[in-house]
Amino acid sequence: MYRTLFDLAGPAILAWALLIFLPTWRVTRRVAESAAFPAYLAALYVAGIVLVFREHGPGMMREFGSADGVLRLLRTESVALVAWIHILAFDQVVGLLIYRDNMRHRIVPLPVQSVILVATLMLGPVGFISYWALRMMRPRAELTAWGERDRVPLVEPAAPVRLADVTQARSLVGIARDLLARERALVATALVGVALAGACAVIAALNGGWRMGVEGRLMEAAKFDVAVAIYLVTLAAFLPLAGFGAPRHRRYVQVLVALTAYAFLAENVPNWLGYDPRFSRIAPAWMRIAGAAFFLSALGIMWRFFDMASEFFRRDAIPDHPLLRDALRYATVAAAFAFGVGILMSAISSRQFGGAGNVMPVHAAGFHGLQALPVVALWLGWSALDAQVARRVLHAAGLGWVLLCAGLTLEALMGQAPMSGGVGTAVAVLGATAWATCAGLAWRASRAGMTQATTAA
């Protein structure tokens, strides 16, 4: 599995290619702004270091105190490969720092910048000290902190959007209808996913079962199609609230639709042909390459999500509904659990972990937080509860859902079956109970609030 992590780190070379050969291209600027590739490497490293600690135990940390101890660790394949990913991640962080600083201040001409970035890629500290020395020769008054970007805005700033600007409805169905009407391309793509799930069912009926060939699993493909469709519809409901300007919004939707279309193809076609779309051992070479690109498309979808979700962490986001803003922040944390275990599944080529551990419940709970938490916020917004009380209820619900995700994650990493007892189960049950209690309170308060409003009218 460590060699799989090593192989998965390979696509990060694409970021270096952009920085070195196409430094002024707007795509390069957006990649540099997002820091998506070093974040990807860091996620692989987190997955690897969890596996290393499970294999060697926390006691391995004592070896860092001596040269002989470090040598013993690096003679171990698992530690050496994870340490290499560590180096790759931080070399790329330094490369981005040099790129962003030089694009602002033009310490060196762009061809020299590219040479320094090659040196950073190949011999990390050599590239850094070369740029540092050249930078120190410039008058201090001309420079500001490393990585400043105010002269090179990579994306236009988002304008705050009020919930009342996009919908006046006072029901979950009405709000969903108004928001989804603004994102027809995403809704249409979601409907394609539902249609593909139906196609899987038809093929299974004609085939006499859900198993196709040696590795094909039509049921898994259908589940994937429906899950992605639900995710897209949920994303479409929140996107109008992010406040993207028209050009950024158009690019966002175009890229997300393209990435999702590829994911649908990469999941369904191999299963229809009898191959595992991600971890096949018998598929043709071209299909395995497509499977690797499938993983990259998933990372792209993750990047699109956090690009949108980051707007809800602005102080002025959704100014007329702070409860919904806070709910979306908690939902983003929950989704981070889902994306994280998704990367882990790709790293270990399985949803099983350490025996009976299963990360799929974390994956599901993380993404369903995108529906469960905003619903509580909307109910509280329609209630007659005091603002401070409503805020406490929302925070309790949000923390409860995060605890649910954390408990399920702990179970999986400890190699325990979901809800099999132990600390992880206790944390997950506590979190689920907290969310359910708050959701019930919010629903009852919303009904009472609407009744009062009707009576007053």
C-alpha positions in Angstrom: 0.0 0.0 0.0 2.9 2.3 0.6 4.0 1.8 -3.0 0.5 2.8 -4.0 0.8 6.0 -2.1 4.1 6.6 -3.9 2.5 6.1 -7.2 -0.4 8.4 -6.3 2.1 11.2 -5.5 3.3 11.1 -9.2 0.6 13.4 -10.7 1.8 16.3 -8.5 4.5 16.8 -11.1 1.8 18.5 -13.2 1.9 21.5 -10.8 5.7 21.8 -11.3 5.2 21.7 -15.1 2.8 24.6 -14.9 4.9 26.7 -12.6 8.1 26.1 -14.7 6.8 26.2 -18.3 3.6 28.3 -18.1 4.1 30.8 -15.3 1.8 33.5 -16.7 -1.1 31.3 -17.7 -4.2 32.0 -15.7 -4.7 28.3 -15.0 -1.2 28.3 -13.4 -2.1 31.3 -11.3 -5.3 29.6 -10.1 -3.4 26.4 -9.3 -0.8 28.4 -7.3 -3.5 30.3 -5.5 -5.4 27.2 -4.5 -2.3 25.3 -3.4 -4.3 22.2 -4.4 -1.3 20.0 -5.3 0.7 20.4 -2.1 -2.6 19.9 -0.2 -3.0 16.7 -2.2 0.5 15.5 -1.3 -0.2 16.5 2.3 -3.3 14.4 2.3 -1.4 11.4 1.0 1.2 11.9 3.7 -1.5 12.0 6.4 -2.8 8.7 5.1 0.7 7.2 5.0 1.7 8.4 8.4 -1.5 6.9 9.9 -0.5 3.6 8.4 3.1 3.9 9.6 2.0 4.6 13.2 -0.3 1.6 13.1 2.6 -0.5 11.9 5.4 0.7 14.1 3.6 2.4 17.0 4.2 5.9 18.5 7.4 4.6 20.0 9.1 5.1 16.6 9.3 8.8 17.5 12.1 8.1 19.9 14.3 7.2 16.9 14.3 10.8 15.7 16.7 11.8 18.4 19.8 10.1 17.0 21.5 9.6 13.6 21.5 5.8 14.1 17.8 5.9 14.9 17.0 7.9 11.8 19.0 5.5 9.7 17.1 2.5 11.2 13.8 4.1 10.3 14.8 5.0 6.8 15.9 1.4 6.1 12.2 0.5 6.5 10.3 0.7 3.2 7.1 2.1 4.7 8.9 4.9 6.6 11.2 5.8 3.6 8.3 6.1 1.1 6.2 8.2 3.4 9.2 10.4 4.2 9.7 10.9 0.4 6.1 12.1 0.1 6.9 14.5 3.1 9.8 15.9 1.0 7.7 16.2 -2.1 5.0 18.1 -0.3 7.3 20.6 1.3 9.4 21.1 -1.8 6.2 22.1 -3.6 5.2 24.5 -0.8 8.6 26.2 -1.2 8.2 26.3 -5.0 4.7 27.9 -4.7 6.2 30.5 -2.2 8.9 31.4 -4.7 6.5 31.5 -7.6 3.9 33.7 -5.9 6.6 36.1 -4.4 8.4 36.5 -7.7 5.2 37.0 -9.7 4.4 39.9 -7.4 7.9 41.5 -7.0 9.7 40.3 -10.2 12.9 39.7 -8.2 14.3 37.8 -11.2 13.1 37.5 -14.8 10.7 34.7 -15.5 13.3 32.4 -17.3 15.5 32.7 -14.1 12.4 32.0 -12.0 11.9 28.8 -14.0 15.5 27.7 -13.4 15.2 28.3 -9.7 12.0 26.3 -9.6 13.8 23.4 -11.4 16.5 23.6 -8.7 13.8 23.6 -6.0 12.1 20.5 -7.6 15.4 18.6 -7.8 17.3 19.9 -4.8 14.8 21.8 -2.7 17.1 23.8 -0.3 19.3 24.8 -3.3 16.4 26.5 -5.1 15.3 28.2 -1.9 18.6 29.6 -0.9 19.3 30.8 -4.5 16.1 32.8 -4.5 16.5 34.0 -0.9 20.0 35.4 -1.8 18.7 37.2 -4.9 15.8 38.6 -2.9 18.0 39.9 -0.1 19.8 42.0 -2.7 16.7 44.1 -3.3 16.0 47.2 -1.2 13.8 46.3 1.7 11.4 49.2 1.1 10.4 47.5 -2.2 9.3 44.3 -0.6 6.6 43.0 1.6 5.9 39.6 3.1 6.6 36.6 1.0 3.7 35.4 -1.0 1.7 38.6 -1.0 -0.8 38.6 -3.9 -2.6 41.9 -3.9 -1.1 43.0 -7.2 -2.0 39.7 -8.9 -5.6 38.8 -7.9 -6.2 35.3 -9.1 -10.0 35.3 -8.6 -12.4 38.1 -8.3 -13.6 38.7 -4.7 -17.1 37.3 -4.0 -19.9 39.7 -3.1 -22.0 38.7 0.0 -25.4 37.2 -1.0 -28.4 37.3 1.3 -30.7 34.3 1.4 -33.6 36.6 0.8 -31.9 37.7 -2.5 -32.4 34.2 -3.9 -35.5 32.9 -2.3 -38.5 34.1 -0.2 -39.8 30.6 0.4 -40.6 29.4 3.9 -40.4 25.7 3.4 -37.6 23.3 2.6 -39.2 22.3 -0.7 -39.7 25.9 -1.7 -36.2 26.9 -0.9 -34.7 23.9 -2.7 -36.9 24.7 -5.7 -35.8 28.3 -5.9 -32.1 27.6 -5.4 -32.0 24.7 -7.8 -33.8 26.7 -10.5 -30.6 28.9 -10.7 -28.3 25.9 -11.3 -29.9 24.0 -14.2 -26.6 22.7 -15.6 -25.7 21.0 -12.3 -29.2 19.6 -11.8 -29.1 18.3 -15.4 -25.8 16.6 -14.7 -27.3 15.0 -11.6 -30.2 13.7 -13.6 -27.6 12.1 -15.9 -26.3 10.2 -12.9 -29.8 9.0 -12.1 -30.2 7.8 -15.7 -26.9 6.0 -15.5 -28.0 4.2 -12.3 -31.1 3.2 -14.2 -28.9 1.9 -17.1 -27.0 -0.2 -14.6 -30.3 -1.7 -13.4 -31.3 -2.6 -16.9 -27.9 -4.2 -17.7 -28.1 -6.2 -14.5 -31.6 -7.4 -15.5 -30.4 -8.5 -18.9 -27.3 -10.0 -17.4 -29.2 -12.0 -14.8 -27.4 -10.3 -11.9 -25.5 -7.3 -10.6 -22.1 -9.0 -11.1 -20.6 -8.4 -14.5 -17.6 -10.4 -15.6 -14.8 -11.0 -13.2 -14.6 -7.7 -11.4 -17.7 -5.7 -12.6 -20.1 -4.6 -9.8 -23.1 -2.9 -11.3 -24.7 -2.3 -8.0 -21.6 -0.3 -6.9 -21.8 1.7 -10.1 -25.5 2.5 -9.5 -24.8 3.5 -5.9 -22.0 5.8 -7.1 -24.2 7.4 -9.7 -27.0 8.1 -7.2 -24.6 9.4 -4.5 -22.9 11.8 -7.0 -26.3 13.0 -8.2 -27.4 13.8 -4.6 -24.1 15.5 -4.0 -24.5 17.6 -7.1 -28.0 18.7 -6.2 -26.9 19.6 -2.8 -24.0 21.6 -4.2 -26.3 23.3 -6.6 -28.5 24.4 -3.7 -25.6 26.2 -2.0 -23.8 27.6 -5.0 -26.1 30.7 -5.4 -25.2 31.7 -1.9 -21.4 31.7 -2.5 -21.6 35.1 -4.2 -19.4 34.2 -7.2 -19.3 36.8 -9.9 -20.7 35.8 -13.3 -17.4 34.8 -15.0 -16.2 32.8 -12.0 -19.5 31.2 -11.5 -19.6 30.1 -15.2 -16.0 28.7 -15.0 -16.9 26.9 -11.7 -19.9 25.1 -13.2 -18.1 24.2 -16.5 -15.2 22.6 -14.7 -17.4 20.8 -12.2 -19.7 19.4 -14.9 -16.6 18.3 -16.9 -15.0 16.5 -13.9 -18.3 14.9 -13.0 -19.0 13.7 -16.5 -15.6 12.0 -16.6 -16.2 10.4 -13.2 -19.5 9.0 -14.4 -17.8 7.5 -17.5 -14.8 6.2 -15.5 -17.1 4.5 -13.0 -19.7 3.0 -15.3 -17.9 1.9 -18.5 -15.4 -0.4 -16.7 -18.1 -2.0 -14.6 -20.3 -2.5 -17.7 -17.3 -4.3 -19.3 -16.6 -6.4 -16.2 -13.6 -4.5 -14.7 -13.1 -2.8 -11.4 -12.9 0.9 -12.3 -10.3 1.8 -9.6 -8.3 -1.2 -8.5 -8.4 -3.6 -11.4 -5.6 -6.2 -11.7 -6.8 -7.5 -15.1 -8.0 -4.5 -17.0 -6.2 -3.3 -20.1 -3.5 -0.7 -19.6 -5.6 2.2 -21.1 -8.4 1.4 -18.6 -6.0 1.5 -15.7 -4.6 4.8 -16.8 -8.2 6.1 -17.0 -8.7 4.8 -13.5 -5.8 6.9 -12.3 -7.3 9.9 -14.0 -10.6 9.0 -12.3 -8.8 9.6 -9.0 -7.6 13.0 -10.3 -11.1 13.9 -11.3 -12.3 13.1 -7.8 -9.6 15.5 -6.4 -10.8 18.1 -8.8 -14.3 17.7 -7.5 -13.0 18.1 -4.0 -11.1 21.2 -5.0 -14.3 22.7 -6.5 -16.2 22.0 -3.3 -13.7 23.7 -1.0 -13.4 26.6 -3.4 -17.1 27.2 -2.9 -17.2 26.3 0.8 -14.4 28.8 1.6 -16.8 31.6 0.8 -19.0 30.6 3.7 -16.1 31.3 6.1 -16.2 35.0 5.3 -17.6 37.2 8.0 -20.1 38.8 5.7 -21.3 35.5 4.1 -25.1 35.1 4.1 -25.5 38.2 6.3 -29.3 37.8 6.8 -29.0 34.2 8.0 -26.0 33.6 10.3 -27.4 30.3 11.4 -27.2 28.9 7.9 -23.7 30.3 7.5 -22.6 28.5 10.6 -24.3 25.3 9.5 -22.5 25.4 6.2 -19.2 25.8 8.0 -19.9 22.7 10.2 -21.0 20.9 7.1 -17.7 21.7 5.4 -15.8 20.2 8.3 -18.0 17.1 8.0 -17.3 16.9 4.2 -13.6 17.1 4.9 -13.9 13.8 6.8 -15.6 12.3 3.7 -13.0 13.6 1.3 -10.2 12.5 3.6 -11.3 8.9 3.8 -11.9 8.9 0.1 -8.2 9.7 -0.4 -7.4 6.9 2.1 -9.5 4.4 0.2 -7.5 5.2 -3.0 -4.3 4.9 -1.1 -5.0 1.5 0.4 -7.1 0.3 -2.6 -9.9 -0.8 -0.3 -12.7 0.5 1.9 -11.6 -1.9 4.6 -8.9 -0.8 7.1 -7.0 -2.8 9.6 -9.2 -5.9 9.6 -12.9 -5.1 10.3 -12.5 -1.3 10.0 -14.7 0.2 7.2 -14.4 3.9 6.1 -17.5 4.0 4.0 -19.8 5.0 6.9 -17.5 8.0 7.4 -17.7 8.8 3.7 -21.5 8.7 3.9 -21.9 10.6 7.1 -19.5 13.4 6.0 -21.4 14.1 2.8 -24.8 13.8 4.4 -23.8 16.6 6.8 -24.4 18.9 3.8 -28.1 18.1 4.1 -28.5 17.5 7.8 -27.0 20.7 9.2 -28.5 23.3 6.9 -32.0 21.8 7.5 -31.5 22.4 11.3 -30.4 26.0 10.6 -33.5 26.7 8.4 -35.9 25.3 11.0 -34.3 27.4 13.7 -34.6 30.5 11.4 -38.3 29.9 11.1 -38.7 29.5 14.9 -39.5 32.1 17.5 -36.6 31.0 19.7 -34.3 33.7 21.1 -31.4 34.3 18.8 -28.8 33.3 21.3 -30.7 30.1 22.1 -31.1 29.2 18.4 -27.3 29.8 17.9 -26.5 27.4 20.8 -28.8 24.8 19.4 -27.1 25.1 16.0 -23.6 24.8 17.4 -24.7 21.8 19.4 -26.1 20.2 16.2 -23.0 21.0 14.2 -20.6 19.7 16.9 -22.7 16.6 17.2 -22.4 15.8 13.5 -18.7 16.4 13.6 -18.4 14.0 16.6 -20.4 11.4 14.6 -17.9 11.6 11.8 -14.9 11.6 14.2 -16.3 8.6 16.1 -16.8 6.6 12.9 -13.3 7.6 11.7 -11.8 6.5 15.0 -13.5 3.1 14.7 -12.3 2.6 11.2 -8.7 3.6 12.0 -8.7 1.2 15.0 -9.8 -1.6 12.7 -13.2 -2.0 14.4 -16.5 -2.7 12.6 -18.9 0.2 12.5 -20.9 0.6 15.8 -19.2 -2.4 17.3 -18.6 -0.9 20.7 -15.7 1.0 22.2 -14.6 4.6 22.3 -15.3 5.3 18.6 -18.9 4.0 18.9 -19.5 6.0 22.1 -18.3 9.2 20.4 -20.4 8.5 17.3 -23.6 7.7 19.3 -23.1 10.8 21.4 -22.7 12.9 18.3 -25.7 11.4 16.5 -27.9 11.8 19.7 -26.8 15.5 20.0 -27.7 16.2 16.4 -31.0 14.3 16.5 -32.0 16.1 19.7 -31.2 19.5 18.3 -33.0 18.7 15.0 -36.1 17.6 16.8 -36.1 20.8 18.9 -35.5 22.9 15.8 -38.4 21.2 13.9 -40.8 21.6 16.8 -39.8 25.3 17.3 -40.2 26.0 13.6 -43.7 24.5 13.6 -44.6 26.7 16.6 -43.1 29.8 15.0 -45.0 29.3 11.8 -48.2 28.8 13.8 -47.6 32.0 15.7 -46.9 33.9 12.5 -50.1 32.6 10.9 -52.2 33.6 14.0 -50.6 37.1 14.0 -51.5 37.5 10.3 
